[in-house]
Structure formats: C-alpha cells, structure tokens
Amino acid sequence: MTTADAERHFTADELEERLPYAAGAPVERGRVELVIRRPTEGERELLDEAELDLVHGVVGDRWSKGRSHGRPANLDAQVTLMSARAAELVAGARERWTLAGDQLYVDLDISEANLPPGTRLAVGTAVVEVSDEPHTGCKKFVRRFGTDAMLLVNSPEGRARRLRGMNTRIVEPGIVRPGDEIRKLG
C-alpha cells in the first residue's frame, strides 16, 4: 500500500483485483493481528492486551453499555472479528483497519464454509463461538471505505466469505493479545 492509498476508496475493479489475497488466509490456525477497544462512539484504542469477559465482552468497550435506543447488549455480537486480509482489502493501510469498528483483526479464514455458526475458536486464552448474527456494511462503512467496498462485502460472495467480519459470543473468558494464535476447536 502506498501513502496515497491510505485514505482513498478503492474502485470495484481494484477490489476485485486484490480479492484473491483476502481469500488466502489459513483455515485451521491463524494469528491475531490487532486488538481494539471502542470506549465511545467513533473512538478506537489499539491495545497490547484485552480481557474478554462473559458479562462485558471486551472489557472497557462500549458494547457492554448496550445498543442504541436503550436496548440490551446483544450477546451474539459480544466480540466482532474481521479478517485482517479483508480489512487490508477495503481499508488499505493498516492504520485504517480500525475504522471498520471491529475488535479483533485476525489472519484466519472466517468464511461461513470454514467457520459455520456454533464453531468455537481459541483466541489467546479465551474461547469464542461464532454466532449466526450477520455482520454487514452500513452507512459508516460506506463513508469510510466507499460504496464499492460496501457492495463487495454485502454481495453473496462477500457474505459467504464474511468480508465484513463476523459476530461471536464469549464462552470462556481470557486474555487476547496481538500475535496470539487463533485456532478452530474440535
């Protein structure tokens, strides 16, 4: 990625050209690339370590404060994971990945075929379970990455590959750090 790519939106042709790289992630074991906490709307903290808690999700993240309009926090979306390769595909420079708003960026094939709902993943010392709650691009995603990126991640192929990421629930609390292994269980 060049500096010029750092803040621009990629065209549909550019995204299509770069898509094979995003599809090449490991299927059984991967690596945590970034760990993020979102204390308030629009704010991102890059962490060296995060505690995953059954009640609070990523401790200190706004998820535990509930969703908008006073609705309770959704347990099927405690922690969101995005493929680091998909983040690079739509965002370009690593510094822009966090704009997607996910908490863990991983180098692992998170496609529905590889990780159907109910699949458990060891991540650091924690265990999370893939939920069937969809994770899709929205108006914020369009502003940050462009319409072509949103159309790609929400296309049938993009949804099957979970290019926008996936929702998980915590089943065993623990600590996760960048560089930790993430692997499929059983």
N, C-alpha and C positions, 0 to 999 in steps of 0.2 A: 504494500500500500504506500502510495506517495502522500506527501503532506497535502497536496491538492485534493486527494480522495478523502481526507479526514472529515470534511464537513459537507460534502455534496451527496446528493441522492443518486444512486446507480440506476441506469436505464434498464428496461426489461431485457434488452439484448446483453448488456453487461452482466446482469444477474444470471441469465441463462448460461452464459459462457463460464461463469465461476461456479455454477451449481455442482459439477462433479466433485469438486474438492469437499464441499459440505457433506456429500454422501459417503465420503471415505473414512468416517470415524470408526474406531474399534467397536466391536459388538459385545464383548464379554466384560472387558476391563478397560477402564479409561482413567482419566485424571481430572481433578478439579482445577480449573484454570483461574477463576475469580470467585470471590465470596463477597457479597454485597448486603448491606443493610439499608433499608429505606425508612429513616426515622420519621419523616414527614413527607407530604405530597411533593414530588419533584426533587427531593434531596436523596443523594446516594453517598454511602460511606463504603469505601473499599476496605475490607477487613483482612487482617492477618489470621484471624480466628473467629469463628462464630459458634455460639451454643444453640443447638436445635433442641427445643423444649416442647413437650406434648401440649402444653397449655398456650404458650406464647409464640410458637413457631420459631423463627429466628429471633432470639432474644434482642429486644430493642427495636425491632422492625414494626412498622405501622400496621402490619397485618393483624396483630393481636388487639388493636384498638377497634376492630370491626370495620365493616364495609360502610360505604356511604349510606345516608338516609337512616342511620341507626340500626341497620340490620346486623345480626351477629356475624362474626368472622366465619368464613367457610372452611371447615376442616378439610375438605377435599382440595383446597388450594392453600395449604399452610406454607409450602415452600415451592417456588417455581424454578424449574431448571430449563436452561436454554443451551442448545449445542453451541459450543464455542465457535465451531466452524460456520454454523448458521448466523451467529452474531457477526462474525467477520464478513460473511457474505452480504448482509444487509447494511451493516454499520461501517465497514471498512476498518479504520484504525481501532486498535484495542481500547484506546481511551474513550471511544464512543459506544462500546458494547453496553455499558451500564444504562444507557438511555432507554434500552428495551424494558428495563424495570424488573428484571428477574433477580433472584437472589444467588443462584449458583449457575456458573457457566462451566460446562463440562465438555471434555473431549470424549464423547461416547455416542454411539448410535442410539438416539432416543426415539426412533421411529416406532409407530404403532406395531409394526410387524415384529420388531425386536423386543419391545417393552410394552406388551398389552396391559390394560388396566389390571391391577392386582399384583403385578410384578414388584418384587421387593429389591431394593438396591442398598448395599452397604456404601455409605459415603462418610469418609473419616471414621469416627467411632459410632455414628448414628445409623439408623436404618429408616428409609422412607419407602412408601408404597405408592406406585403410580395410580392415580385416580382416573376416572372416566370423564371428569370435568374438562371440557375443551378449553384451550388457551388460544385465543385468536387476536389478530391485529385490530387496532381501534384507531380513533381519530388521532390520539397522541402518537401512535406508531407511524401513521401517515405523515404527520408533521416532522417527526424525527428522521424518518428513513425514506419517505416518498410513497406515492401511490403504487408504483410498480412493485416495490418491496412488499407492500401490504397485499396486493393482488397475488403475488407469488406465494407468500406464507399461508394465505387463505384459499389457495387453489386446491383441488383434490389431491394433487401430488404433494403440495406443501403441507397440507393437513396430515396426510399419511406419514410423511417424514417428520412431522411436528417441527417444522422450521421455525415456528413462532415460539416453541417451547412446550413444556408440559407441567401440569399441576401434580403435586404429590402431597401426601399426608405423612406426618412423622409417626412411626410405630415404635421406635426405640430412640430415646434422646441420646445426644452425644455432641461431640465437637467436630467441626469440619474446618479445614484449612486449605488454602491454595497449595497444590502439589499432592494432596491426598489422593489415594486411589478411590475410584467409584467402580463398583462391580455388581453384576447381577447375582442374586442369591437363588439357589435351588432351581 
